Amino acid sequence: LCGERREPNQRVFEGLTGSSWISRPLKKWIEASGIKKHITFHCSRHTFATLQLERDTDIYTIKGMLGHTNVKTTQIYAHIVDKSKRNAADVIHIENLTPTNDDIESVPAI
């Protein structure tokens, strides 16, 4: 995203030796935005993967983007998306969509 394109197996941020390098700026951004929730770099990776799956990005593409060696690790996020879709479907109850006699009688004749 920033700079020249690298080889597929190169790290995005070369030379990182510890998590504080990325955690400090992240903490500042979170505080500046007024977010009170505890958010870590891992949370942002988790959110990224989940949003990509919700937009139907191929799981093997996401696996590569996250640097997972095994697709089973990436599939953890797919289960979250499946649960989210089930919960969304559960909100709609078919009984509420079936017209009652009162509904039918209130429709004006043509």
N, C-alpha and C positions, 0 to 999 in steps of 0.2 A: 504494500500500500504506500509506503514511503520509501523513496529511493529506487534503485534499479532492481529488476526482477532477479531473484536468486534461484539457485538450483532447488528442485523439489525436496531434497534431503537436508538442506541447510536450515538452521534455526533462524527464526525471525529476529530474535535478540541474541546475538553472539556475546559470549563472555559473562553471562549472568552467573553469579556465584551464590546468591541467596535470595530469599523471597522478599527481603526488605527493599530491594531495588525497585520492585514494582508495587509493593504494598504502600509505601510512603505516598507516592503521587495519587494512588487510588484513594487512599484515606482522605487526602486533601480535597479531591474532587467530590467525594461523597459529602464531606462536611460543608463544602461551599454550596452544594446543591440543596442543603437543608434536610437531607435524608437522615432519619434517625436509626434506621435498621442497620444491623451489623452486616456488612457486605465484604466479602473477600474476593481475591482474584479468581479463586475456584468458583465462586458464585457466578462471576461473569462468564466463565467458560461454560458452566452448566446452563445458564440462561441462553447463551449463544447457540449451544447444541439443541436445546429444546425449541427455540424459535426457528432454527433451520429445519428441524423435523416437521414442525407445524406448517411450514411452507413447502413441504414435500421435497426437500433437498434429499438426494440419494444418500443413504446411510454410509456408503463406502466413501463418498466425497467428504462427509462430515468426519468420518474416522480419520481420513488423511489430514484434514484441516486441524484436528485436535491432536494429531500425532499418536493416536492409539495404535498399538501393534496388533491388537485383536479386536475384531468387530463386536465381539460380545461385550466389551467395555462400553462401546458406543450404544449398543442396544439397551443399556440401562435407561438412557434418555428416551428411547422409543416407548418403553413401558409407561413412562410418565405422560407422554403425548397420548397414548392409547387410553389411559385412565382419564385424562382431561376430556377426550372426545366422548367417552362413555358418560361422564358426568354431565356434559352439555346435552347429550341425547336424553338423559334421565329427567331433565327439566321439563321436557315436553311429555305430557301424558295423553295417550291416544283417546282416553275417555273424554278429555276436555275438548277434543277436536270433533267428536261425533255430535251432529246437531240433534237437539231434543225436539219434541213435538212443539214446544213453545217457539223454538227458533224457526221451525218450518212454517207455523201459522203466522208468524210476524212478517214473513216475506210477502210483499204485495204481488198480486197476480198480474201477469202481463197481458 
